[in-house]
């Protein structure tokens, strides 16, 4: 079993989901008292969020690259960035280490393929929904058509993430609003939903939808378990 390195804290609300799911996945595979070999570097999300707001992506690439190097030096065989948005600096992180950094969009694309979905609704932070680093990867590598909400709805999804979910607030009214946004995009051809922020799965679950939900935190964690046994 390989050692999994997690770059967490963005936010810790979803990082704990990674930790739980990876350990459950190893226990299910090996049984008994087995658990995962995990090393973690957890950052202060306040500092990251301020850099996001001011567009200091190069600085964030250095910060996460240093975190990945710390994990590699500690013995991690694979590294995960436990957030979708920070894959904006994926190339800088991967360049900082010699071990593989498991891209969350690649794991998600691999999970979507068996479902036969061609047009997906992407919900996430404003950065994930509006920048090209995530949508283009899904389109180019997996042939997916990616739908995102109109601007007012993007702003609302972003607000729910930063003002509520990353602060541990899970509100019914916000769930209803996200489901309304999803339904409007289903009417435009959306055949599935990517929870493209690792906190969205705290608010919206599969049983509330009539199309497949691809929860990126769950998918990424499960992919880490698979890699750890390869």
LUMNU-13189 format. One line per 8 residues: number of its first residue (from 0); for each residue x, y, z of N, C-alpha, C. Coordinates in nm, 3 decimals, decimal comma, padded with zeros to 5 digits. Example, Ala and Ser with C-alpha at 12.3 -4.5 7.8 and 13.67 -1.06 7.14 Angstrom:
# LUMNU-13189
0> 01,319/-00,569/00,780/01,230/-00,450/00,780/01,320/-00,330/00,780 ~ 01,285/-00,225/00,708/01,367/-00,106/00,714/01,290/00,003/00,787
//
This chain:
# LUMNU-13189
0> 00,084/-00,120/00,000/00,000/00,000/00,000/00,088/00,125/00,000 ~ 00,063/00,214/-00,094/00,140/00,337/-00,104/00,093/00,440/-00,001 ~ 00,179/00,538/00,023/00,145/00,648/00,113/00,085/00,763/00,033 ~ -00,031/00,812/00,078/-00,103/00,918/00,010/-00,074/01,051/00,080 ~ -00,034/01,151/00,002/-00,010/01,285/00,055/-00,125/01,377/00,022 ~ -00,181/01,441/00,122/-00,293/01,533/00,103/-00,251/01,676/00,130 ~ -00,279/01,765/00,035/-00,268/01,909/00,058/-00,409/01,956/00,091 ~ -00,434/01,982/00,219/-00,570/02,010/00,264/-00,586/02,150/00,321
8> -00,702/02,171/00,383/-00,733/02,299/00,445/-00,803/02,397/00,354 ~ -00,848/02,349/00,236/-00,907/02,443/00,137/-01,046/02,396/00,094 ~ -01,138/02,386/00,187/-01,130/02,411/00,329/-01,120/02,279/00,405 ~ -01,094/02,288/00,537/-01,084/02,166/00,616/-01,218/02,095/00,625 ~ -01,329/02,166/00,597/-01,461/02,102/00,599/-01,466/01,985/00,501 ~ -01,404/02,001/00,386/-01,402/01,890/00,290/-01,278/01,803/00,304 ~ -01,169/01,857/00,362/-01,050/01,775/00,382/-01,081/01,657/00,473 ~ -01,168/01,680/00,572/-01,203/01,569/00,660/-01,282/01,462/00,585
16> -01,354/01,501/00,481/-01,423/01,404/00,396/-01,321/01,314/00,326 ~ -01,216/01,375/00,272/-01,109/01,298/00,209/-01,052/01,197/00,308 ~ -01,017/01,243/00,427/-00,952/01,157/00,525/-01,042/01,038/00,560 ~ -01,169/01,066/00,581/-01,263/00,960/00,616/-01,279/00,859/00,502 ~ -01,302/00,909/00,381/-01,329/00,820/00,267/-01,207/00,737/00,229 ~ -01,090/00,795/00,235/-00,970/00,720/00,200/-00,947/00,608/00,302 ~ -00,963/00,638/00,429/-00,948/00,534/00,531/-01,055/00,426/00,518 ~ -01,178/00,466/00,490/-01,284/00,366/00,470/-01,255/00,279/00,349
24> -01,202/00,340/00,243/-01,171/00,264/00,123/-01,064/00,159/00,147 ~ -00,962/00,195/00,224/-00,856/00,098/00,255/-00,910/-00,011/00,347 ~ -00,989/00,027/00,446/-01,048/-00,074/00,536/-01,135/-00,171/00,459 ~ -01,217/-00,118/00,366/-01,305/-00,206/00,289/-01,225/-00,303/00,202 ~ -01,111/-00,256/00,154/-01,030/-00,341/00,065/-00,952/-00,446/00,143 ~ -00,897/-00,408/00,257/-00,807/-00,497/00,331/-00,871/-00,562/00,453 ~ -00,978/-00,499/00,504/-01,049/-00,556/00,618/-00,976/-00,534/00,750 ~ -01,032/-00,592/00,854/-00,970/-00,589/00,986/-00,945/-00,449/01,037
32> -00,826/-00,427/01,089/-00,790/-00,299/01,149/-00,712/-00,209/01,054 ~ -00,713/-00,244/00,926/-00,634/-00,167/00,830/-00,689/-00,025/00,812 ~ -00,599/00,068/00,792/-00,633/00,205/00,755/-00,527/00,257/00,659 ~ -00,552/00,374/00,602/-00,464/00,427/00,499/-00,337/00,487/00,559 ~ -00,232/00,485/00,479/-00,109/00,558/00,513/-00,121/00,697/00,451 ~ -00,144/00,796/00,535/-00,171/00,932/00,488/-00,075/01,030/00,556 ~ -00,015/01,115/00,475/00,057/01,232/00,525/-00,021/01,355/00,477 ~ -00,025/01,458/00,560/-00,103/01,576/00,523/-00,028/01,705/00,555
40> -00,041/01,801/00,464/-00,005/01,940/00,491/-00,133/02,020/00,477 ~ -00,172/02,090/00,582/-00,297/02,166/00,579/-00,265/02,315/00,588 ~ -00,312/02,391/00,491/-00,281/02,534/00,482/-00,389/02,616/00,553 ~ -00,359/02,742/00,573/-00,456/02,837/00,628/-00,539/02,892/00,513 ~ -00,666/02,853/00,505/-00,747/02,889/00,390/-00,772/03,040/00,381 ~ -00,769/03,109/00,493/-00,785/03,255/00,489/-00,679/03,318/00,399 ~ -00,557/03,272/00,413/-00,448/03,327/00,331/-00,467/03,291/00,185 ~ -00,508/03,168/00,158/-00,532/03,125/00,019/-00,645/03,205/-00,043
48> -00,755/03,222/00,030/-00,871/03,295/-00,023/-00,835/03,440/-00,057 ~ -00,753/03,502/00,026/-00,710/03,639/-00,003/-00,626/03,645/-00,130 ~ -00,540/03,546/-00,150/-00,459/03,542/-00,271/-00,545/03,514/-00,394 ~ -00,646/03,429/-00,379/-00,739/03,406/-00,490/-00,806/03,536/-00,531 ~ -00,856/03,607/-00,432/-00,930/03,732/-00,458/-00,843/03,834/-00,531 ~ -00,713/03,837/-00,497/-00,624/03,935/-00,558/-00,551/03,881/-00,681 ~ -00,584/03,757/-00,720/-00,528/03,701/-00,842/-00,383/03,661/-00,834 ~ -00,334/03,629/-00,715/-00,192/03,595/-00,696/-00,171/03,444/-00,714
56> -00,202/03,396/-00,832/-00,196/03,252/-00,857/-00,054/03,199/-00,856 ~ 00,041/03,277/-00,902/00,180/03,231/-00,899/00,227/03,208/-00,756 ~ 00,188/03,297/-00,666/00,225/03,280/-00,524/00,162/03,152/-00,468 ~ 00,038/03,127/-00,507/-00,028/03,006/-00,458/00,036/02,880/-00,515 ~ 00,085/02,890/-00,639/00,156/02,777/-00,698/00,281/02,743/-00,619 ~ 00,352/02,846/-00,573/00,471/02,824/-00,491/00,433/02,761/-00,358 ~ 00,328/02,814/-00,295/00,285/02,763/-00,165/00,247/02,616/-00,172 ~ 00,166/02,581/-00,271/00,122/02,442/-00,282/00,233/02,352/-00,335
64> 00,319/02,407/-00,419/00,435/02,331/-00,464/00,525/02,295/-00,346 ~ 00,546/02,390/-00,255/00,626/02,364/-00,135/00,557/02,258/-00,048 ~ 00,425/02,265/-00,039/00,351/02,166/00,039/00,368/02,026/-00,022 ~ 00,360/02,019/-00,154/00,377/01,890/-00,221/00,518/01,836/-00,199 ~ 00,618/01,925/-00,204/00,756/01,881/-00,182/00,774/01,830/-00,039 ~ 00,710/01,895/00,056/00,715/01,848/00,195/00,657/01,707/00,205 ~ 00,547/01,685/00,136/00,484/01,552/00,138/00,574/01,448/00,072 ~ 00,631/01,484/-00,042/00,722/01,391/-00,110/00,840/01,357/-00,020
72> 00,898/01,457/00,044/01,013/01,435/00,131/00,977/01,348/00,251 ~ 00,850/01,353/00,291/00,806/01,274/00,406/00,775/01,129/00,369 ~ 00,776/01,099/00,239/00,752/00,962/00,196/00,625/00,938/00,118 ~ 00,552/01,044/00,085/00,429/01,026/00,007/00,463/00,977/-00,134 ~ 00,385/00,880/-00,182/00,405/00,824/-00,316/00,315/00,889/-00,420 ~ 00,211/00,956/-00,376/00,118/01,027/-00,463/00,062/01,144/-00,383 ~ 00,032/01,253/-00,453/-00,016/01,375/-00,387/-00,152/01,414/-00,443 ~ -00,241/01,458/-00,355/-00,371/01,512/-00,395/-00,384/01,655/-00,344
80> -00,431/01,744/-00,430/-00,471/01,879/-00,389/-00,620/01,869/-00,358 ~ -00,658/01,883/-00,232/-00,795/01,852/-00,189/-00,891/01,968/-00,212 ~ -00,898/02,012/-00,335/-00,985/02,122/-00,376/-00,984/02,128/-00,527 ~ -01,093/02,174/-00,585/-01,099/02,189/-00,731/-01,030/02,316/-00,777 ~ -01,062/02,428/-00,713/-01,013/02,558/-00,761/-00,862/02,564/-00,768 ~ -00,794/02,505/-00,671/-00,649/02,518/-00,668/-00,579/02,432/-00,772 ~ -00,657/02,355/-00,850/-00,597/02,289/-00,965/-00,563/02,390/-01,076 ~ -00,601/02,513/-01,056/-00,553/02,621/-01,143/-00,400/02,624/-01,143
88> -00,338/02,584/-01,030/-00,192/02,585/-01,020/-00,136/02,443/-01,023 ~ -00,212/02,351/-01,080/-00,170/02,210/-01,085/-00,032/02,193/-01,148 ~ -00,008/02,260/-01,259/00,120/02,241/-01,329/00,238/02,280/-01,241 ~ 00,224/02,387/-01,165/00,332/02,430/-01,075/00,353/02,329/-00,964 ~ 00,246/02,272/-00,915/00,257/02,172/-00,808/00,324/02,046/-00,861 ~ 00,278/01,999/-00,978/00,338/01,879/-01,034/00,486/01,899/-01,066 ~ 00,521/02,020/-01,112/00,661/02,048/-01,146/00,752/02,050/-01,023 ~ 00,694/02,068/-00,905/00,773/02,078/-00,782/00,815/01,943/-00,727
96> 00,752/01,834/-00,777/00,777/01,701/-00,720/00,800/01,599/-00,831 ~ 00,854/01,485/-00,791/00,876/01,375/-00,884/00,768/01,268/-00,875 ~ 00,686/01,274/-00,770/00,576/01,178/-00,756/00,454/01,234/-00,829 ~ 00,359/01,148/-00,870/00,242/01,198/-00,941/00,149/01,279/-00,851 ~ 00,092/01,384/-00,908/-00,014/01,463/-00,843/-00,143/01,426/-00,914 ~ -00,236/01,366/-00,844/-00,358/01,312/-00,904/-00,459/01,423/-00,931 ~ -00,481/01,455/-01,058/-00,566/01,568/-01,096/-00,713/01,535/-01,072 ~ -00,782/01,623/-01,003/-00,922/01,598/-00,966/-01,013/01,594/-01,088
104> -00,985/01,675/-01,191/-01,069/01,675/-01,311/-01,050/01,546/-01,391 ~ -00,929/01,490/-01,389/-00,906/01,364/-01,458/-00,982/01,250/-01,389 ~ -00,975/01,247/-01,256/-01,049/01,146/-01,182/-01,199/01,160/-01,208 ~ -01,246/01,284/-01,215/-01,389/01,309/-01,239/-01,428/01,268/-01,380 ~ -01,347/01,303/-01,478/-01,375/01,262/-01,615/-01,381/01,111/-01,630 ~ -01,289/01,041/-01,562/-01,290/00,895/-01,566/-01,417/00,839/-01,504 ~ -01,468/00,906/-01,400/-01,590/00,860/-01,334/-01,715/00,888/-01,418 ~ -01,710/00,991/-01,500/-01,826/01,028/-01,582/-01,841/00,934/-01,702
112> -01,730/00,889/-01,758/-01,735/00,809/-01,881/-01,831/00,691/-01,874 ~ -01,827/00,608/-01,770/-01,917/00,492/-01,768/-02,065/00,528/-01,760 ~ -02,095/00,651/-01,716/-02,234/00,694/-01,704/-02,295/00,733/-01,839 ~ -02,211/00,747/-01,941/-02,261/00,784/-02,073/-02,307/00,928/-02,085 ~ -02,268/01,011/-01,989/-02,308/01,152/-01,989/-02,214/01,230/-02,080 ~ -02,273/01,313/-02,165/-02,193/01,394/-02,258/-02,197/01,543/-02,226 ~ -02,302/01,587/-02,159/-02,318/01,729/-02,125/-02,335/01,740/-01,974 ~ -02,242/01,809/-01,909/-02,241/01,814/-01,762/-02,256/01,958/-01,713
120> -02,324/01,970/-01,602/-02,339/02,097/-01,532/-02,225/02,109/-01,432 ~ -02,151/02,216/-01,437/-02,039/02,238/-01,346/-02,075/02,346/-01,245 ~ -02,078/02,308/-01,118/-02,098/02,404/-01,009/-01,971/02,408/-00,924 ~ -01,925/02,526/-00,893/-01,804/02,540/-00,812/-01,784/02,685/-00,775 ~ -01,662/02,718/-00,738/-01,632/02,858/-00,711/-01,638/02,937/-00,842 ~ -01,641/03,066/-00,828/-01,640/03,152/-00,948/-01,518/03,120/-01,034 ~ -01,404/03,094/-00,972/-01,281/03,067/-01,046/-01,294/02,938/-01,127 ~ -01,349/02,835/-01,066/-01,363/02,707/-01,136/-01,464/02,716/-01,249
128> -01,573/02,789/-01,226/-01,677/02,799/-01,329/-01,639/02,892/-01,443 ~ -01,560/02,996/-01,415/-01,534/03,098/-01,515/-01,399/03,085/-01,585 ~ -01,299/03,033/-01,517/-01,168/03,016/-01,580/-01,167/02,891/-01,666 ~ -01,067/02,878/-01,751/-01,066/02,770/-01,850/-00,994/02,644/-01,804 ~ -00,916/02,653/-01,696/-00,828/02,541/-01,658/-00,904/02,411/-01,632 ~ -01,027/02,421/-01,586/-01,105/02,302/-01,548/-01,196/02,258/-01,662 ~ -01,271/02,354/-01,715/-01,365/02,323/-01,824/-01,292/02,270/-01,946 ~ -01,181/02,335/-01,981/-01,107/02,292/-02,100/-01,050/02,152/-02,084
136> -01,005/02,119/-01,964/-00,949/01,984/-01,942/-01,057/01,878/-01,962 ~ -01,177/01,905/-01,909/-01,287/01,811/-01,927/-01,328/01,799/-02,074 ~ -01,328/01,911/-02,144/-01,367/01,910/-02,284/-01,262/01,841/-02,371 ~ -01,136/01,874/-02,350/-01,030/01,825/-02,437/-00,994/01,679/-02,410 ~ -00,991/01,640/-02,284/-00,949/01,503/-02,250/-01,064/01,403/-02,253 ~ -01,188/01,452/-02,229/-01,300/01,360/-02,212/-01,417/01,389/-02,306 ~ -01,404/01,490/-02,391/-01,507/01,521/-02,490/-01,638/01,568/-02,430 ~ -01,633/01,627/-02,312/-01,755/01,670/-02,245/-01,793/01,813/-02,282
144> -01,923/01,835/-02,293/-01,976/01,971/-02,302/-02,005/02,016/-02,160 ~ -01,949/02,130/-02,121/-01,959/02,176/-01,982/-02,050/02,299/-01,977 ~ -02,157/02,289/-01,901/-02,251/02,399/-01,883/-02,229/02,463/-01,747 ~ -02,228/02,596/-01,744/-02,217/02,668/-01,617/-02,333/02,767/-01,605 ~ -02,369/02,807/-01,485/-02,482/02,899/-01,467/-02,453/03,037/-01,525 ~ -02,560/03,114/-01,543/-02,544/03,254/-01,581/-02,479/03,330/-01,466 ~ -02,434/03,454/-01,493/-02,350/03,525/-01,397/-02,413/03,539/-01,259 ~ -02,539/03,580/-01,253/-02,602/03,600/-01,122/-02,604/03,470/-01,042
152> -02,629/03,359/-01,111/-02,631/03,230/-01,043/-02,489/03,184/-01,006 ~ -02,389/03,216/-01,090/-02,251/03,185/-01,054/-02,212/03,259/-00,926 ~ -02,253/03,386/-00,919/-02,223/03,465/-00,800/-02,287/03,404/-00,676 ~ -02,409/03,353/-00,692/-02,479/03,294/-00,579/-02,414/03,162/-00,535 ~ -02,374/03,080/-00,630/-02,304/02,955/-00,595/-02,174/02,988/-00,522 ~ -02,100/03,084/-00,572/-01,974/03,126/-00,510/-01,998/03,175/-00,367 ~ -02,103/03,254/-00,349/-02,135/03,307/-00,216/-02,169/03,194/-00,119 ~ -02,247/03,098/-00,165/-02,285/02,985/-00,079/-02,160/02,909/-00,034
160> -02,066/02,892/-00,126/-01,943/02,819/-00,091/-01,862/02,896/00,013 ~ -01,833/03,023/-00,014/-01,740/03,097/00,072/-01,804/03,151/00,199 ~ -01,930/03,191/00,191/-01,995/03,249/00,310/-02,059/03,143/00,399 ~ -02,080/03,024/00,342/-02,151/02,922/00,420/-02,073/02,791/00,430 ~ -02,055/02,720/00,320/-02,006/02,582/00,327/-01,866/02,572/00,388 ~ -01,773/02,658/00,347/-01,638/02,647/00,401/-01,634/02,692/00,547 ~ -01,743/02,751/00,595/-01,753/02,789/00,735/-01,844/02,694/00,814 ~ -01,875/02,580/00,752/-01,953/02,479/00,822/-02,101/02,503/00,829
168> -02,152/02,595/00,746/-02,295/02,626/00,746/-02,363/02,554/00,631 ~ -02,454/02,463/00,663/-02,528/02,387/00,562/-02,674/02,424/00,577 ~ -02,724/02,508/00,486/-02,856/02,568/00,500/-02,953/02,514/00,396 ~ -03,075/02,483/00,441/-03,176/02,429/00,351/-03,209/02,526/00,238 ~ -03,214/02,655/00,269/-03,247/02,754/00,166/-03,143/02,755/00,055 ~ -03,018/02,737/00,091/-02,912/02,734/-00,010/-02,918/02,606/-00,091 ~ -02,953/02,496/-00,027/-02,972/02,371/-00,102/-03,082/02,389/-00,206 ~ -03,192/02,449/-00,165/-03,303/02,472/-00,258/-03,259/02,560/-00,374
176> -03,175/02,659/-00,345/-03,129/02,749/-00,452/-03,039/02,675/-00,550 ~ -02,949/02,591/-00,499/-02,863/02,514/-00,590/-02,945/02,418/-00,675 ~ -03,044/02,355/-00,615/-03,128/02,263/-00,692/-03,206/02,338/-00,801 ~ -03,246/02,460/-00,772/-03,315/02,542/-00,872/-03,221/02,574/-00,988 ~ -03,096/02,609/-00,956/-02,997/02,639/-01,059/-02,970/02,515/-01,144 ~ -02,960/02,401/-01,078/-02,937/02,276/-01,151/-03,052/02,247/-01,247 ~ -03,174/02,263/-01,201/-03,290/02,235/-01,286/-03,292/02,326/-01,409 ~ -03,252/02,451/-01,391/-03,251/02,543/-01,505/-03,148/02,499/-01,610
184> -03,038/02,442/-01,566/-02,935/02,395/-01,659/-02,970/02,259/-01,718 ~ -03,047/02,180/-01,645/-03,099/02,056/-01,704/-03,186/02,089/-01,824 ~ -03,263/02,198/-01,813/-03,350/02,238/-01,923/-03,270/02,279/-02,046 ~ -03,140/02,311/-02,026/-03,052/02,349/-02,136/-02,971/02,230/-02,188 ~ -03,002/02,111/-02,136/-02,936/01,991/-02,186/-02,842/01,923/-02,091 ~ -02,830/01,973/-01,968/-02,741/01,910/-01,871/-02,787/01,771/-01,833 ~ -02,700/01,673/-01,850/-02,734/01,533/-01,824/-02,677/01,482/-01,693 ~ -02,595/01,560/-01,629/-02,534/01,523/-01,502/-02,479/01,647/-01,436
192> -02,443/01,635/-01,309/-02,395/01,750/-01,232/-02,260/01,717/-01,171 ~ -02,162/01,803/-01,195/-02,034/01,793/-01,126/-02,037/01,886/-01,006 ~ -02,025/01,827/-00,887/-02,006/01,908/-00,766/-01,860/01,951/-00,768 ~ -01,833/02,058/-00,842/-01,698/02,100/-00,873/-01,635/02,189/-00,768 ~ -01,687/02,180/-00,649/-01,624/02,234/-00,529/-01,636/02,123/-00,427 ~ -01,530/02,093/-00,357/-01,531/01,975/-00,271/-01,625/01,990/-00,151 ~ -01,679/02,110/-00,129/-01,778/02,129/-00,022/-01,922/02,111/-00,069 ~ -01,949/02,115/-00,199/-02,087/02,111/-00,246/-02,156/01,981/-00,206
200> -02,079/01,872/-00,200/-02,136/01,745/-00,157/-02,188/01,746/-00,015 ~ -02,148/01,846/00,064/-02,202/01,860/00,199/-02,346/01,910/00,194 ~ -02,385/01,969/00,081/-02,516/02,032/00,070/-02,611/01,958/-00,023 ~ -02,559/01,906/-00,133/-02,643/01,840/-00,234/-02,599/01,696/-00,248 ~ -02,696/01,603/-00,240/-02,668/01,460/-00,255/-02,747/01,402/-00,372 ~ -02,708/01,282/-00,412/-02,767/01,218/-00,529/-02,918/01,203/-00,517 ~ -02,967/01,169/-00,400/-03,112/01,142/-00,386/-03,199/01,264/-00,410 ~ -03,138/01,382/-00,414/-03,213/01,504/-00,439/-03,220/01,539/-00,588
208> -03,155/01,458/-00,672/-03,146/01,487/-00,815/-03,202/01,373/-00,897 ~ -03,245/01,404/-01,019/-03,291/01,300/-01,112/-03,192/01,280/-01,227 ~ -03,070/01,335/-01,211/-02,958/01,309/-01,302/-02,838/01,272/-01,217 ~ -02,737/01,206/-01,274/-02,623/01,164/-01,193/-02,547/01,283/-01,133 ~ -02,506/01,266/-01,008/-02,423/01,364/-00,939/-02,281/01,309/-00,928 ~ -02,183/01,387/-00,970/-02,044/01,347/-00,962/-01,977/01,435/-00,857 ~ -01,968/01,381/-00,736/-01,913/01,453/-00,621/-01,761/01,441/-00,627 ~ -01,694/01,551/-00,657/-01,550/01,545/-00,684/-01,468/01,504/-00,563
216> -01,511/01,540/-00,443/-01,437/01,499/-00,323/-01,440/01,348/-00,309 ~ -01,558/01,289/-00,329/-01,573/01,143/-00,320/-01,493/01,075/-00,430 ~ -01,506/01,125/-00,552/-01,436/01,065/-00,666/-01,285/01,071/-00,647 ~ -01,234/01,186/-00,606/-01,090/01,206/-00,588/-01,037/01,114/-00,478 ~ -01,110/01,103/-00,368/-01,069/01,017/-00,258/-01,067/00,871/-00,301 ~ -01,169/00,827/-00,374/-01,174/00,689/-00,422/-01,059/00,662/-00,519 ~ -01,028/00,761/-00,604/-00,917/00,745/-00,697/-00,784/00,731/-00,624 ~ -00,769/00,802/-00,514/-00,647/00,792/-00,434/-00,630/00,650/-00,379
224> -00,740/00,591/-00,334/-00,733/00,454/-00,283/-00,688/00,360/-00,394 ~ -00,746/00,376/-00,513/-00,708/00,289/-00,625/-00,560/00,303/-00,656 ~ -00,511/00,426/-00,662/-00,370/00,450/-00,694/-00,280/00,391/-00,587 ~ -00,325/00,394/-00,462/-00,240/00,349/-00,353/-00,214/00,198/-00,359 ~ -00,293/00,125/-00,439/-00,272/-00,019/-00,450/-00,215/-00,059/-00,586 ~ -00,181/00,038/-00,669/-00,123/00,007/-00,799/00,029/-00,007/-00,791
//
